[in-house]
Amino acid sequence: MKSQKAYLFLIALELTCIGIKYGVSNTNNPFQQSRITGCETLLWSLIHDFMCYFMVNLLLLLLAKFFFNHVAQLLVDFFKYISQLLLHYSCSNVDHMPNLELQPQEDQV
C-alpha cells in the first residue's frame, strides 16, 4: 500500500512539473491511459533535461579529477602573489603617510 501511494505521489509530482514546463492543457491528458504509458511518456519528456545535467556534471567531474592538483597549485600561487602585492603596497604606503595622531605636548619647566 505504501509503495502505491509513493508511486502515485511521484507520478503526480512529475506530471505537475511537465504541466508547468510545457503548458499541457487540462482537457488533453495522455497520461491517463495506464501507469506504464504514463511513466514511459514522462521519462521521454524529461530525458533531455536529465541528459543535459548528466553531461555537464560528468564533464565537470572529469575536469576536476584530472586537473585538481594543477588548479590547486595555481590558486596557491595566485594567493601568494596577491598577499605579496598587498604586503608591498601596505609597507610602501606606511612610509609615505604622515602621522595624524595627536601627540601629547610636554609642559616646559
N, C-alpha and C positions, 0 to 999 in steps of 0.2 A: 504494500500500500504506500509506503514512504517513497519507494522508487518511482511509482507512477506520479505522485504529487511533485516530486523533484523534476521528473521529465516534463510534466505539463508546465511547471513554472519556468523551466529553461526555454522551452519552445515558445511560451507566451512572451518571455523577455526578448528572445531573438526576433520573433515576429514583430514586436513593437519597434525594435531597432531598425528592422528593414522598412517598416511602415514610415518611420520618421525619416530615414535616409532617402528612400526612393519615392516617397509620397504616394504609397499604394492607397487606392480608394477603398472604402468600406464595402462597396457593392460587388467588387470583383476580387474575391479572395481565393487564390489557387491552393492555399494550404489546408483547406477543409476537406480534402478528399480522403487522405489517410495519413497515418503518422509517418510512414516511410516516405511517401511522396513529399510531405511537408518538410521532413528532415533533409531529403535529397535536394529539394529546391532551395532550401535555406542554406545548405552548405555550398551549393554552386553560386548562390548570390554573394556569399561572404568570402569565398575562397580567394578572390582577387585581393581583398584587403589583408587577409592573413598572409598571403604570399609576399606582398609588399613589405609588411612588417618583418616577416621572416628573413627576407633577403637583406634588408637594411641591417637587422640585428646580426645576421651571420657575417656580413662584411665588417661591421664594427668589431665583432668578436675576433675575427681573423687578424685585423689590423692591430688590435690591442695585444693579441698573443705574440705576433711576430715583432712588433716594434715597441713593446712596453719598456724594455731596458734602454733603448735608444731615446725614446721620448722622455723617460725619467731623467736620463743624463742631460738632455737638452734643457729640461726645466730646472735642474740643479744649477747648471751653468748660467742660465738666464737670471735666476735669483741671486747668484753670486755677483754677477755683473751689475745688477740693479743695486744691490747693497753696497758695492764698491763705489758706484756713482753717487749714491746718496751720502755715503761717508765722506767722499771727496768734496762734494758741494757743501755739506754741512760744516766741514772743517775750514774750507776757504771762506765761507760767509761769516764764520765766527771771528776770524782775524780782522775783517773789514768793518764789522758792526761796532758802532760806538756804544759805550757803556751808558745806558739810560737810567740806571738805578740811582736813586738819591744817595749821596754819600753823606754820612754824618759829619758835621763840622765840629772840629775840636775848639774848645774855648782857649784863647790865648791868654796866658797869665802874665 
